Amino acid sequence: MHEPIKDLGLTRILICNDDGITAPGLHLLERIARAFTDDVWVVAPETEQSGASHAITLHRPLRMRAVEERRYVVDGTPSDCVLLAINRLLHDRKPDLVLSGINRGDNLGEDVHYSGTVAAAMEGALLGVRAIAVSQVFTAPQAVRWETSERFVPEVIRAVTGMGWKRNVLITVNIPDVAPEAVCGIMVARQGKRKIGDHLEERVDPRGRPYIWIGGQRNEDRTAPGTDLEAICRGAVTVTPLCVDLTHGPTMEALRKVFP
């Protein structure tokens, strides 16, 4: 069980993302973390890794290099970054908190299974560290409302770390695509129903060979009450706990009757 953090000023915070080391959301999250503590470390992918999910690199060597003091890049996935940071770079003292993001785009419903942002937080949870993934919803081609994240993310971090939670749980947070003054509150919500991959577009390249492009469109239910999708559409910040143990208890009990 993670005990509540009473003083964030005494913590060591590790920051990662899947948008890469130069992403504006990463810089914003770093500024937010530095308002809590001086002991902030950034270890992020060298290039964008959106959709990388929880992949780790096994078949080639990884390279980690410093770009500034306490800021490192890794030529790998978000999960690689957290793994190297906790088990190598910060092995003398593990971070007290992993923050992943702030992702440029939402991670709602089934998106969490594909998200490199969520995967970085999950890797932290697997390594026994509190972890929070943060995503900022936006609608292209409009500008990203980073000011809304700047207003609400510190509040969510303070509240969440001030409570205890089980070690196999991570928290994912989505910030709505509205101005800060239009946010209607912070809602604890379950995952909604949303699946990417329904739109597949087949094209032909200049050499006449067919290829398929997976579109970003999703088949989603924005009306189910209590879900992250419904809350985001109302303009609420959503907070969703996720468990790294995917075992389904009721089905396991049913299987024990089949295989006594």
C-alpha positions as a Python dict, from the first residue, in 0.01 Angstrom:
ca = {
    (1, 'M'): (0, 0, 0),
    (2, 'H'): (131, 345, -89),
    (3, 'E'): (107, 572, 211),
    (4, 'P'): (-24, 927, 162),
    (5, 'I'): (240, 1186, 73),
    (6, 'K'): (212, 1460, 331),
    (7, 'D'): (481, 1688, 189),
    (8, 'L'): (546, 1686, -187),
    (9, 'G'): (847, 1906, -122),
    (10, 'L'): (1034, 1603, 10),
    (11, 'T'): (960, 1380, -290),
    (12, 'R'): (1163, 1269, -588),
    (13, 'I'): (956, 1288, -907),
    (14, 'L'): (1027, 1111, -1237),
    (15, 'I'): (864, 1252, -1552),
    (16, 'C'): (815, 1067, -1880),
    (17, 'N'): (585, 1088, -2182),
    (18, 'D'): (525, 936, -2526),
    (19, 'D'): (533, 1259, -2731),
    (20, 'G'): (909, 1293, -2698),
    (21, 'I'): (1161, 1507, -2513),
    (22, 'T'): (1070, 1831, -2697),
    (23, 'A'): (692, 1808, -2643),
    (24, 'P'): (527, 2116, -2487),
    (25, 'G'): (319, 1897, -2256),
    (26, 'L'): (636, 1747, -2109),
    (27, 'H'): (778, 2091, -2038),
    (28, 'L'): (453, 2199, -1872),
    (29, 'L'): (445, 1889, -1652),
    (30, 'E'): (806, 1951, -1557),
    (31, 'R'): (720, 2308, -1451),
    (32, 'I'): (428, 2179, -1245),
    (33, 'A'): (648, 1919, -1075),
    (34, 'R'): (921, 2173, -999),
    (35, 'A'): (663, 2384, -816),
    (36, 'F'): (632, 2090, -574),
    (37, 'T'): (995, 1981, -535),
    (38, 'D'): (1348, 2050, -656),
    (39, 'D'): (1416, 1677, -701),
    (40, 'V'): (1268, 1634, -1049),
    (41, 'W'): (1411, 1404, -1317),
    (42, 'V'): (1299, 1382, -1681),
    (43, 'V'): (1363, 1069, -1888),
    (44, 'A'): (1172, 1075, -2216),
    (45, 'P'): (1183, 914, -2561),
    (46, 'E'): (1404, 1080, -2819),
    (47, 'T'): (1122, 1069, -3076),
    (48, 'E'): (744, 1046, -3057),
    (49, 'Q'): (616, 707, -2943),
    (50, 'S'): (240, 758, -2950),
    (51, 'G'): (57, 425, -2968),
    (52, 'A'): (362, 234, -2845),
    (53, 'S'): (156, 84, -2563),
    (54, 'H'): (367, -109, -2307),
    (55, 'A'): (635, -223, -2551),
    (56, 'I'): (990, -267, -2423),
    (57, 'T'): (1297, -301, -2641),
    (58, 'L'): (1456, -647, -2624),
    (59, 'H'): (1632, -704, -2956),
    (60, 'R'): (1869, -408, -2975),
    (61, 'P'): (2071, -204, -2725),
    (62, 'L'): (1922, 112, -2574),
    (63, 'R'): (2110, 439, -2546),
    (64, 'M'): (2038, 695, -2275),
    (65, 'R'): (2210, 1032, -2283),
    (66, 'A'): (2189, 1350, -2082),
    (67, 'V'): (2065, 1662, -2262),
    (68, 'E'): (2063, 1886, -1955),
    (69, 'E'): (2105, 1838, -1582),
    (70, 'R'): (1852, 1575, -1468),
    (71, 'R'): (1705, 1556, -1822),
    (72, 'Y'): (1773, 1246, -2033),
    (73, 'V'): (1659, 1101, -2363),
    (74, 'V'): (1631, 733, -2452),
    (75, 'D'): (1612, 594, -2806),
    (76, 'G'): (1330, 364, -2703),
    (77, 'T'): (973, 347, -2580),
    (78, 'P'): (810, 520, -2281),
    (79, 'S'): (827, 193, -2087),
    (80, 'D'): (1200, 168, -2167),
    (81, 'C'): (1248, 518, -2026),
    (82, 'V'): (1081, 443, -1694),
    (83, 'L'): (1253, 106, -1663),
    (84, 'L'): (1600, 254, -1723),
    (85, 'A'): (1533, 553, -1501),
    (86, 'I'): (1417, 355, -1199),
    (87, 'N'): (1648, 55, -1227),
    (88, 'R'): (1962, 234, -1348),
    (89, 'L'): (1966, 612, -1331),
    (90, 'L'): (1785, 645, -997),
    (91, 'H'): (1874, 307, -850),
    (92, 'D'): (2024, 473, -540),
    (93, 'R'): (1682, 614, -450),
    (94, 'K'): (1367, 530, -638),
    (95, 'P'): (1130, 814, -725),
    (96, 'D'): (832, 862, -498),
    (97, 'L'): (611, 947, -793),
    (98, 'V'): (607, 888, -1169),
    (99, 'L'): (423, 1149, -1376),
    (100, 'S'): (359, 1070, -1742),
    (101, 'G'): (248, 1331, -1995),
    (102, 'I'): (103, 1574, -2042),
    (103, 'N'): (-12, 1394, -2354),
    (104, 'R'): (-124, 1603, -2651),
    (105, 'G'): (-458, 1430, -2694),
    (106, 'D'): (-695, 1226, -2484),
    (107, 'N'): (-658, 875, -2347),
    (108, 'L'): (-1016, 767, -2281),
    (109, 'G'): (-1192, 433, -2280),
    (110, 'E'): (-994, 158, -2450),
    (111, 'D'): (-726, 410, -2556),
    (112, 'V'): (-543, 319, -2235),
    (113, 'H'): (-444, -18, -2384),
    (114, 'Y'): (-257, 149, -2670),
    (115, 'S'): (-129, 463, -2500),
    (116, 'G'): (242, 507, -2442),
    (117, 'T'): (153, 776, -2187),
    (118, 'V'): (-48, 533, -1977),
    (119, 'A'): (213, 260, -2032),
    (120, 'A'): (488, 476, -1880),
    (121, 'A'): (276, 517, -1567),
    (122, 'M'): (195, 146, -1568),
    (123, 'E'): (567, 62, -1582),
    (124, 'G'): (614, 280, -1277),
    (125, 'A'): (333, 97, -1098),
    (126, 'L'): (484, -241, -1191),
    (127, 'L'): (811, -124, -1036),
    (128, 'G'): (635, -31, -712),
    (129, 'V'): (612, 346, -759),
    (130, 'R'): (302, 567, -744),
    (131, 'A'): (217, 672, -1098),
    (132, 'I'): (-17, 920, -1265),
    (133, 'A'): (-73, 960, -1641),
    (134, 'V'): (-211, 1295, -1762),
    (135, 'S'): (-365, 1376, -2102),
    (136, 'Q'): (-500, 1701, -2243),
    (137, 'V'): (-796, 1662, -2478),
    (138, 'F'): (-788, 1882, -2789),
    (139, 'T'): (-966, 1913, -3121),
    (140, 'A'): (-749, 1964, -3429),
    (141, 'P'): (-679, 2209, -3584),
    (142, 'Q'): (-758, 2419, -3277),
    (143, 'A'): (-480, 2509, -3035),
    (144, 'V'): (-421, 2281, -2737),
    (145, 'R'): (-560, 2431, -2416),
    (146, 'W'): (-247, 2383, -2207),
    (147, 'E'): (-373, 2654, -1972),
    (148, 'T'): (-648, 2419, -1855),
    (149, 'S'): (-392, 2152, -1765),
    (150, 'E'): (-181, 2415, -1591),
    (151, 'R'): (-481, 2511, -1378),
    (152, 'F'): (-609, 2165, -1280),
    (153, 'V'): (-319, 1916, -1293),
    (154, 'P'): (-149, 2050, -975),
    (155, 'E'): (-477, 2021, -786),
    (156, 'V'): (-529, 1662, -899),
    (157, 'I'): (-169, 1562, -813),
    (158, 'R'): (-197, 1709, -463),
    (159, 'A'): (-529, 1538, -396),
    (160, 'V'): (-433, 1197, -536),
    (161, 'T'): (-92, 1175, -367),
    (162, 'G'): (-252, 1287, -41),
    (163, 'M'): (-442, 957, -23),
    (164, 'G'): (-312, 603, -4),
    (165, 'W'): (-367, 353, -281),
    (166, 'K'): (-270, -3, -364),
    (167, 'R'): (63, -66, -532),
    (168, 'N'): (-81, -237, -839),
    (169, 'V'): (-296, 65, -927),
    (170, 'L'): (-213, 369, -1141),
    (171, 'I'): (-419, 681, -1198),
    (172, 'T'): (-503, 825, -1540),
    (173, 'V'): (-628, 1182, -1570),
    (174, 'N'): (-788, 1353, -1870),
    (175, 'I'): (-828, 1732, -1895),
    (176, 'P'): (-1122, 1853, -2107),
    (177, 'D'): (-1092, 2066, -2418),
    (178, 'V'): (-1247, 2375, -2260),
    (179, 'A'): (-1112, 2695, -2108),
    (180, 'P'): (-1019, 2669, -1738),
    (181, 'E'): (-1322, 2872, -1628),
    (182, 'A'): (-1554, 2638, -1822),
    (183, 'V'): (-1444, 2321, -1641),
    (184, 'C'): (-1747, 2187, -1452),
    (185, 'G'): (-1553, 1994, -1189),
    (186, 'I'): (-1335, 1691, -1126),
    (187, 'M'): (-1507, 1354, -1162),
    (188, 'V'): (-1394, 1005, -1066),
    (189, 'A'): (-1502, 798, -1366),
    (190, 'R'): (-1475, 446, -1500),
    (191, 'Q'): (-1350, 365, -1850),
    (192, 'G'): (-1602, 424, -2123),
    (193, 'K'): (-1645, 224, -2443),
    (194, 'R'): (-1423, 347, -2722),
    (195, 'K'): (-1225, 145, -2975),
    (196, 'I'): (-977, 276, -3231),
    (197, 'G'): (-935, 93, -3562),
    (198, 'D'): (-1290, 97, -3699),
    (199, 'H'): (-1179, 317, -3989),
    (200, 'L'): (-930, 144, -4219),
    (201, 'E'): (-845, 322, -4541),
    (202, 'E'): (-682, 127, -4822),
    (203, 'R'): (-467, 323, -5065),
    (204, 'V'): (-209, 261, -5335),
    (205, 'D'): (149, 391, -5315),
    (206, 'P'): (332, 551, -5612),
    (207, 'R'): (467, 209, -5714),
    (208, 'G'): (120, 59, -5736),
    (209, 'R'): (139, -142, -5415),
    (210, 'P'): (-163, -135, -5180),
    (211, 'Y'): (-130, -30, -4819),
    (212, 'I'): (-371, 26, -4530),
    (213, 'W'): (-383, 330, -4303),
    (214, 'I'): (-545, 295, -3958),
    (215, 'G'): (-755, 606, -3904),
    (216, 'G'): (-789, 790, -3576),
    (217, 'Q'): (-1168, 772, -3576),
    (218, 'R'): (-1322, 575, -3289),
    (219, 'N'): (-1658, 410, -3234),
    (220, 'E'): (-1752, 551, -2893),
    (221, 'D'): (-2040, 593, -2651),
    (222, 'R'): (-2041, 945, -2508),
    (223, 'T'): (-2370, 906, -2321),
    (224, 'A'): (-2310, 629, -2064),
    (225, 'P'): (-2326, 797, -1721),
    (226, 'G'): (-2030, 758, -1490),
    (227, 'T'): (-1779, 709, -1772),
    (228, 'D'): (-1475, 915, -1864),
    (229, 'L'): (-1618, 984, -2212),
    (230, 'E'): (-1944, 1123, -2081),
    (231, 'A'): (-1769, 1336, -1819),
    (232, 'I'): (-1516, 1479, -2066),
    (233, 'C'): (-1796, 1576, -2303),
    (234, 'R'): (-1957, 1770, -2017),
    (235, 'G'): (-1631, 1957, -1956),
    (236, 'A'): (-1516, 1772, -1644),
    (237, 'V'): (-1166, 1663, -1551),
    (238, 'T'): (-1169, 1282, -1523),
    (239, 'V'): (-973, 1070, -1276),
    (240, 'T'): (-971, 694, -1339),
    (241, 'P'): (-787, 425, -1140),
    (242, 'L'): (-647, 138, -1346),
    (243, 'C'): (-522, -196, -1217),
    (244, 'V'): (-219, -369, -1365),
    (245, 'D'): (-360, -710, -1265),
    (246, 'L'): (-585, -804, -1557),
    (247, 'T'): (-717, -1123, -1394),
    (248, 'H'): (-1098, -1138, -1404),
    (249, 'G'): (-1214, -1281, -1072),
    (250, 'P'): (-1567, -1405, -1161),
    (251, 'T'): (-1443, -1587, -1474),
    (252, 'M'): (-1161, -1742, -1273),
    (253, 'E'): (-1414, -1882, -1025),
    (254, 'A'): (-1624, -2018, -1313),
    (255, 'L'): (-1315, -2183, -1466),
    (256, 'R'): (-1235, -2353, -1134),
    (257, 'K'): (-1564, -2535, -1166),
    (258, 'V'): (-1461, -2652, -1514),
    (259, 'F'): (-1109, -2743, -1398),
    (260, 'P'): (-1153, -2838, -1032),
}
